[in-house]
Amino acid sequence: MGCADRIAERLSAEVEARQKKPVTMSSGRDLVVVKQEMVQREFDKLGMRFRSCGSNSYRAGGSVEAREAGYQAGDRASFGRPVGAAERIRLRQWGRQFSA
């Protein structure tokens, strides 16, 4: 849970930083906002509600050391570079271990 918590914190901080930047011209992502609004309206029509599962909802036991190690791993997670061909091959090979 530590890793997921830390990644969520970092992504939230990135969103906040981007929202504070002044908008000067279209970035080409205007449709994303419209799409999110449309999706939310459809969820509302269907009565679908999603709730946040923050760290307060985590009730399972676990060691503090394991959570801290996960938190530190979340600090090392990279969001800036795309996965290249070599990484895709390694991911496919890694995934095959679990599809037996």
Beta strands, then each sheet from edge to edge (+ up, - down):
end
